[in-house]
Amino acid sequence: MEETEIIEKPDNSWKIQTLVIGGVLGALVGVGAAFLLTKRGEQKGAPLAIPPGKGVQLGVMVAGLFRSLLSLGDD
C-alpha cells in the first residue's frame, strides 16, 4: 500500500476577516467624511472646494495614519 501524505492548509481565515472588517470600516469612515463635507458645503451655500495645500496636508496625515497602523505589530 502507498502512504498518502496529508497536507494541511494554513488557516487564512483571519486574513479574509481582517480585510472584510477593514474594508467595511474604511467605507463607513469614507461615507461619514463625505457626509460631513457635503453638510459643510450646504451650510456655506456653495460647493465645498478643498485647496491644494489642504489636500496635501490631508494626504500627509493619511500616510502617517497608515505608518502608525503598520507599526502596531512591531515590538
N, CA, C and O atoms as a printed pandas DataFrame, in Angstrom:
     atom_number atom_name residue_name chain_id  residue_number  x_coord  y_coord  z_coord
0              1         N          MET        A               1    0.825   -1.180    0.000
1              2        CA          MET        A               1    0.000    0.000    0.000
2              3         C          MET        A               1    0.873    1.248    0.000
3              4         O          MET        A               1    1.950    1.284    0.595
4              5         N          GLU        A               2    0.378    2.253   -0.676
5              6        CA          GLU        A               2    1.091    3.524   -0.709
6              7         C          GLU        A               2    0.710    4.372    0.479
7              8         O          GLU        A               2   -0.437    4.379    0.927
8              9         N          GLU        A               3    1.684    5.075    0.971
9             10        CA          GLU        A               3    1.382    6.009    2.055
10            11         C          GLU        A               3    0.971    7.327    1.427
11            12         O          GLU        A               3    1.641    7.838    0.530
12            13         N          THR        A               4   -0.118    7.862    1.899
13            14        CA          THR        A               4   -0.558    9.161    1.407
14            15         C          THR        A               4   -0.214   10.224    2.443
15            16         O          THR        A               4   -0.400   10.047    3.647
16            17         N          GLU        A               5    0.281   11.301    1.937
17            18        CA          GLU        A               5    0.627   12.392    2.826
18            19         C          GLU        A               5   -0.569   13.322    2.971
19            20         O          GLU        A               5   -1.245   13.660    2.000
20            21         N          ILE        A               6   -0.801   13.712    4.182
21            22        CA          ILE        A               6   -1.866   14.671    4.445
22            23         C          ILE        A               6   -1.220   16.044    4.530
23            24         O          ILE        A               6   -0.384   16.320    5.390
24            25         N          ILE        A               7   -1.637   16.878    3.616
25            26        CA          ILE        A               7   -1.094   18.231    3.578
26            27         C          ILE        A               7   -2.138   19.155    4.186
27            28         O          ILE        A               7   -3.255   19.275    3.682
28            29         N          GLU        A               8   -1.760   19.792    5.259
29            30        CA          GLU        A               8   -2.681   20.707    5.913
30            31         C          GLU        A               8   -2.524   22.098    5.321
31            32         O          GLU        A               8   -1.415   22.606    5.155
32            33         N          LYS        A               9   -3.640   22.686    5.016
33            34        CA          LYS        A               9   -3.628   24.048    4.501
34            35         C          LYS        A               9   -3.562   25.004    5.691
35            36         O          LYS        A               9   -4.212   24.783    6.713
36            37         N          PRO        A              10   -2.780   26.055    5.547
37            38        CA          PRO        A              10   -2.740   27.022    6.645
38            39         C          PRO        A              10   -4.083   27.733    6.766
39            40         O          PRO        A              10   -4.781   27.951    5.776
40            41         N          ASP        A              11   -4.424   28.082    7.978
41            42        CA          ASP        A              11   -5.694   28.761    8.234
42            43         C          ASP        A              11   -5.555   30.240    7.893
43            44         O          ASP        A              11   -4.951   31.008    8.642
44            45         N          ASN        A              12   -6.118   30.625    6.764
45            46        CA          ASN        A              12   -6.038   32.011    6.308
46            47         C          ASN        A              12   -7.322   32.778    6.570
47            48         O          ASN        A              12   -7.504   33.871    6.033
48            49         N          SER        A              13   -8.212   32.233    7.380
49            50        CA          SER        A              13   -9.483   32.909    7.607
50            51         C          SER        A              13   -9.295   34.247    8.303
51            52         O          SER        A              13  -10.092   35.164    8.105
52            53         N          TRP        A              14   -8.248   34.370    9.119
53            54        CA          TRP        A              14   -8.018   35.652    9.799
54            55         C          TRP        A              14   -7.668   36.746    8.804
55            56         O          TRP        A              14   -7.979   37.915    9.033
56            57         N          LYS        A              15   -7.020   36.377    7.696
57            58        CA          LYS        A              15   -6.687   37.375    6.682
58            59         C          LYS        A              15   -7.945   37.903    6.008
59            60         O          LYS        A              15   -8.112   39.109    5.824
60            61         N          ILE        A              16   -8.816   36.986    5.648
61            62        CA          ILE        A              16  -10.062   37.376    4.989
62            63         C          ILE        A              16  -10.908   38.220    5.937
63            64         O          ILE        A              16  -11.477   39.235    5.536
64            65         N          GLN        A              17  -10.984   37.798    7.185
65            66        CA          GLN        A              17  -11.771   38.534    8.181
66            67         C          GLN        A              17  -11.204   39.945    8.374
67            68         O          GLN        A              17  -11.962   40.912    8.462
68            69         N          THR        A              18   -9.883   40.062    8.439
69            70        CA          THR        A              18   -9.250   41.367    8.606
70            71         C          THR        A              18   -9.533   42.266    7.406
71            72         O          THR        A              18   -9.832   43.448    7.576
72            73         N          LEU        A              19   -9.442   41.718    6.200
73            74        CA          LEU        A              19   -9.705   42.505    5.000
74            75         C          LEU        A              19  -11.156   42.965    4.927
75            76         O          LEU        A              19  -11.428   44.107    4.557
76            77         N          VAL        A              20  -12.082   42.089    5.276
77            78        CA          VAL        A              20  -13.502   42.449    5.217
78            79         C          VAL        A              20  -13.821   43.529    6.248
79            80         O          VAL        A              20  -14.479   44.522    5.935
80            81         N          ILE        A              21  -13.351   43.329    7.479
81            82        CA          ILE        A              21  -13.630   44.320    8.529
82            83         C          ILE        A              21  -12.977   45.654    8.187
83            84         O          ILE        A              21  -13.595   46.707    8.343
84            85         N          GLY        A              22  -11.729   45.615    7.721
85            86        CA          GLY        A              22  -11.046   46.852    7.330
86            87         C          GLY        A              22  -11.744   47.561    6.185
87            88         O          GLY        A              22  -11.852   48.787    6.179
88            89         N          GLY        A              23  -12.219   46.791    5.214
89            90        CA          GLY        A              23  -12.936   47.383    4.083
90            91         C          GLY        A              23  -14.241   48.030    4.495
91            92         O          GLY        A              23  -14.573   49.124    4.037
92            93         N          VAL        A              24  -14.985   47.353    5.362
93            94        CA          VAL        A              24  -16.263   47.908    5.827
94            95         C          VAL        A              24  -16.025   49.168    6.659
95            96         O          VAL        A              24  -16.704   50.178    6.472
96            97         N          LEU        A              25  -15.056   49.106    7.580
97            98        CA          LEU        A              25  -14.766   50.287    8.401
98            99         C          LEU        A              25  -14.267   51.451    7.553
99           100         O          LEU        A              25  -14.650   52.598    7.783
100          101         N          GLY        A              26  -13.410   51.159    6.571
101          102        CA          GLY        A              26  -12.915   52.204    5.681
102          103         C          GLY        A              26  -14.041   52.843    4.871
103          104         O          GLY        A              26  -14.065   54.058    4.678
104          105         N          ALA        A              27  -14.962   52.021    4.403
105          106        CA          ALA        A              27  -16.090   52.551    3.640
106          107         C          ALA        A              27  -16.980   53.432    4.517
107          108         O          ALA        A              27  -17.440   54.489    4.085
108          109         N          LEU        A              28  -17.218   52.983    5.755
109          110        CA          LEU        A              28  -18.043   53.777    6.670
110          111         C          LEU        A              28  -17.378   55.114    7.004
111          112         O          LEU        A              28  -18.042   56.150    7.036
112          113         N          VAL        A              29  -16.092   55.090    7.246
113          114        CA          VAL        A              29  -15.379   56.337    7.543
114          115         C          VAL        A              29  -15.398   57.257    6.322
115          116         O          VAL        A              29  -15.578   58.467    6.460
116          117         N          GLY        A              30  -15.215   56.696    5.141
117          118        CA          GLY        A              30  -15.243   57.498    3.921
118          119         C          GLY        A              30  -16.598   58.142    3.670
119          120         O          GLY        A              30  -16.678   59.313    3.299
120          121         N          VAL        A              31  -17.657   57.376    3.871
121          122        CA          VAL        A              31  -19.008   57.918    3.681
122          123         C          VAL        A              31  -19.290   58.984    4.736
123          124         O          VAL        A              31  -19.902   60.010    4.438
124          125         N          GLY        A              32  -18.846   58.743    5.967
125          126        CA          GLY        A              32  -19.029   59.736    7.025
126          127         C          GLY        A              32  -18.306   61.038    6.715
127          128         O          GLY        A              32  -18.854   62.121    6.924
128          129         N          ALA        A              33  -17.072   60.936    6.216
129          130        CA          ALA        A              33  -16.310   62.133    5.858
130          131         C          ALA        A              33  -16.984   62.883    4.709
131          132         O          ALA        A              33  -17.077   64.110    4.736
132          133         N          ALA        A              34  -17.449   62.151    3.710
133          134        CA          ALA        A              34  -18.139   62.789    2.589
134          135         C          ALA        A              34  -19.422   63.465    3.049
135          136         O          ALA        A              34  -19.763   64.548    2.574
136          137         N          PHE        A              35  -20.132   62.828    3.970
137          138        CA          PHE        A              35  -21.363   63.420    4.507
138          139         C          PHE        A              35  -21.059   64.740    5.217
139          140         O          PHE        A              35  -21.759   65.733    5.021
140          141         N          LEU        A              36  -20.004   64.743    6.047
141          142        CA          LEU        A              36  -19.642   65.966    6.760
142          143         C          LEU        A              36  -19.208   67.068    5.802
143          144         O          LEU        A              36  -19.532   68.237    6.011
144          145         N          LEU        A              37  -18.477   66.699    4.753
145          146        CA          LEU        A              37  -18.063   67.703    3.766
146          147         C          LEU        A              37  -19.255   68.291    3.022
147          148         O          LEU        A              37  -19.295   69.495    2.769
148          149         N          THR        A              38  -20.225   67.452    2.669
149          150        CA          THR        A              38  -21.400   67.974    1.969
150          151         C          THR        A              38  -22.248   68.843    2.890
151          152         O          THR        A              38  -22.828   69.837    2.452
152          153         N          LYS        A              39  -22.320   68.468    4.165
153          154        CA          LYS        A              39  -23.070   69.300    5.125
154          155         C          LYS        A              39  -22.426   70.671    5.256
155          156         O          LYS        A              39  -23.115   71.690    5.304
156          157         N          ARG        A              40  -21.090   70.689    5.314
157          158        CA          ARG        A              40  -20.386   71.969    5.414
158          159         C          ARG        A              40  -20.653   72.815    4.164
159          160         O          ARG        A              40  -20.848   74.027    4.257
160          161         N          GLY        A              41  -20.660   72.177    3.015
161          162        CA          GLY        A              41  -20.952   72.896    1.781
162          163         C          GLY        A              41  -22.351   73.464    1.770
163          164         O          GLY        A              41  -22.569   74.581    1.300
164          165         N          GLU        A              42  -23.308   72.698    2.290
165          166        CA          GLU        A              42  -24.688   73.193    2.372
166          167         C          GLU        A              42  -24.791   74.379    3.319
167          168         O          GLU        A              42  -25.527   75.327    3.045
168          169         N          GLN        A              43  -24.067   74.337    4.423
169          170        CA          GLN        A              43  -24.112   75.429    5.387
170          171         C          GLN        A              43  -23.523   76.710    4.795
171          172         O          GLN        A              43  -24.012   77.809    5.057
172          173         N          LYS        A              44  -22.476   76.557    4.002
173          174        CA          LYS        A              44  -21.849   77.725    3.373
174          175         C          LYS        A              44  -22.622   78.177    2.142
175          176         O          LYS        A              44  -22.423   79.297    1.672
176          177         N          GLY        A              45  -23.492   77.338    1.615
177          178        CA          GLY        A              45  -24.283   77.697    0.449
178          179         C          GLY        A              45  -23.538   77.581   -0.865
179          180         O          GLY        A              45  -23.974   78.127   -1.879
180          181         N          ALA        A              46  -22.426   76.878   -0.857
181          182        CA          ALA        A              46  -21.639   76.709   -2.079
182          183         C          ALA        A              46  -20.976   75.341   -2.037
183          184         O          ALA        A              46  -20.742   74.790   -0.961
184          185         N          PRO        A              47  -20.672   74.790   -3.219
185          186        CA          PRO        A              47  -19.946   73.514   -3.221
186          187         C          PRO        A              47  -18.602   73.672   -2.505
187          188         O          PRO        A              47  -17.925   74.690   -2.644
188          189         N          LEU        A              48  -18.244   72.675   -1.761
189          190        CA          LEU        A              48  -17.011   72.732   -0.992
190          191         C          LEU        A              48  -15.826   72.444   -1.897
191          192         O          LEU        A              48  -15.796   71.427   -2.590
192          193         N          ALA        A              49  -14.864   73.328   -1.888
193          194        CA          ALA        A              49  -13.640   73.138   -2.658
194          195         C          ALA        A              49  -12.485   73.024   -1.672
195          196         O          ALA        A              49  -12.324   73.869   -0.791
196          197         N          ILE        A              50  -11.696   71.990   -1.825
197          198        CA          ILE        A              50  -10.541   71.795   -0.955
198          199         C          ILE        A              50   -9.323   72.367   -1.671
199          200         O          ILE        A              50   -8.971   71.909   -2.758
200          201         N          PRO        A              51   -8.678   73.366   -1.069
201          202        CA          PRO        A              51   -7.485   73.935   -1.717
202          203         C          PRO        A              51   -6.343   72.923   -1.766
203          204         O          PRO        A              51   -6.285   72.015   -0.936
204          205         N          PRO        A              52   -5.437   73.071   -2.728
205          206        CA          PRO        A              52   -4.338   72.105   -2.873
206          207         C          PRO        A              52   -3.508   71.923   -1.605
207          208         O          PRO        A              52   -3.104   70.803   -1.291
208          209         N          GLY        A              53   -3.249   72.998   -0.877
209          210        CA          GLY        A              53   -2.459   72.902    0.344
210          211         C          GLY        A              53   -3.127   72.013    1.384
211          212         O          GLY        A              53   -2.469   71.217    2.055
212          213         N          LYS        A              54   -4.444   72.159    1.509
213          214        CA          LYS        A              54   -5.187   71.312    2.452
214          215         C          LYS        A              54   -5.222   69.864    1.977
215          216         O          LYS        A              54   -5.202   68.944    2.795
216          217         N          GLY        A              55   -5.275   69.656    0.667
217          218        CA          GLY        A              55   -5.250   68.304    0.126
218          219         C          GLY        A              55   -3.931   67.603    0.422
219          220         O          GLY        A              55   -3.910   66.423    0.772
220          221         N          VAL        A              56   -2.832   68.337    0.280
221          222        CA          VAL        A              56   -1.515   67.769    0.587
222          223         C          VAL        A              56   -1.421   67.464    2.082
223          224         O          VAL        A              56   -0.919   66.413    2.480
224          225         N          GLN        A              57   -1.910   68.398    2.905
225          226        CA          GLN        A              57   -1.882   68.197    4.348
226          227         C          GLN        A              57   -2.689   66.956    4.732
227          228         O          GLN        A              57   -2.254   66.169    5.573
228          229         N          LEU        A              58   -3.835   66.783    4.134
229          230        CA          LEU        A              58   -4.663   65.606    4.400
230          231         C          LEU        A              58   -3.955   64.332    3.956
231          232         O          LEU        A              58   -3.996   63.324    4.661
232          233         N          GLY        A              59   -3.308   64.368    2.797
233          234        CA          GLY        A              59   -2.573   63.211    2.302
234          235         C          GLY        A              59   -1.439   62.805    3.234
235          236         O          GLY        A              59   -1.217   61.616    3.462
236          237         N          VAL        A              60   -0.719   63.787    3.773
237          238        CA          VAL        A              60    0.376   63.502    4.706
238          239         C          VAL        A              60   -0.184   62.893    5.997
239          240         O          VAL        A              60    0.416   61.980    6.566
240          241         N          MET        A              61   -1.331   63.398    6.457
241          242        CA          MET        A              61   -1.938   62.842    7.666
242          243         C          MET        A              61   -2.386   61.398    7.449
243          244         O          MET        A              61   -2.226   60.564    8.341
244          245         N          VAL        A              62   -2.941   61.096    6.287
245          246        CA          VAL        A              62   -3.373   59.725    5.984
246          247         C          VAL        A              62   -2.151   58.806    5.886
247          248         O          VAL        A              62   -2.196   57.668    6.355
248          249         N          ALA        A              63   -1.066   59.288    5.285
249          250        CA          ALA        A              63    0.159   58.485    5.210
250          251         C          ALA        A              63    0.702   58.203    6.613
251          252         O          ALA        A              63    1.183   57.102    6.880
252          253         N          GLY        A              64    0.629   59.185    7.504
253          254        CA          GLY        A              64    1.053   58.985    8.886
254          255         C          GLY        A              64    0.187   57.966    9.602
255          256         O          GLY        A              64    0.679   57.170   10.402
256          257         N          LEU        A              65   -1.121   57.996    9.307
257          258        CA          LEU        A              65   -2.029   57.010    9.892
258          259         C          LEU        A              65   -1.670   55.606    9.426
259          260         O          LEU        A              65   -1.635   54.676   10.232
260          261         N          PHE        A              66   -1.404   55.441    8.133
261          262        CA          PHE        A              66   -1.002   54.124    7.617
262          263         C          PHE        A              66    0.297   53.652    8.252
263          264         O          PHE        A              66    0.444   52.479    8.593
264          265         N          ARG        A              67    1.226   54.568    8.405
265          266        CA          ARG        A              67    2.507   54.220    9.022
266          267         C          ARG        A              67    2.285   53.759   10.462
267          268         O          ARG        A              67    2.906   52.795   10.908
268          269         N          SER        A              68    1.410   54.439   11.182
269          270        CA          SER        A              68    1.100   54.040   12.562
270          271         C          SER        A              68    0.436   52.659   12.604
271          272         O          SER        A              68    0.726   51.845   13.480
272          273         N          LEU        A              69   -0.448   52.416   11.656
273          274        CA          LEU        A              69   -1.119   51.111   11.610
274          275         C          LEU        A              69   -0.120   49.996   11.322
275          276         O          LEU        A              69   -0.214   48.912   11.898
276          277         N          LEU        A              70    0.822   50.254   10.446
277          278        CA          LEU        A              70    1.815   49.234   10.105
278          279         C          LEU        A              70    2.755   48.939   11.274
279          280         O          LEU        A              70    3.292   47.836   11.369
280          281         N          SER        A              71    2.956   49.894   12.148
281          282        CA          SER        A              71    3.870   49.685   13.270
282          283         C          SER        A              71    3.183   49.051   14.484
283          284         O          SER        A              71    3.828   48.836   15.510
284          285         N          LEU        A              72    1.907   48.755   14.383
285          286        CA          LEU        A              72    1.180   48.136   15.503
286          287         C          LEU        A              72    1.753   46.780   15.879
287          288         O          LEU        A              72    1.779   46.434   17.060
288          289         N          GLY        A              73    2.209   46.009   14.911
289          290        CA          GLY        A              73    2.727   44.670   15.194
290          291         C          GLY        A              73    4.172   44.631   15.634
291          292         O          GLY        A              73    4.657   43.584   16.064
292          293         N          ASP        A              74    4.879   45.758   15.536
293          294        CA          ASP        A              74    6.293   45.791   15.919
294          295         C          ASP        A              74    6.426   45.866   17.435
295          296         O          ASP        A              74    5.632   46.519   18.112
296          297         N          ASP        A              75    7.432   45.193   17.946
297          298        CA          ASP        A              75    7.679   45.257   19.389
298          299         C          ASP        A              75    8.864   46.125   19.699
299          300         O          ASP        A              75    9.218   46.293   20.866
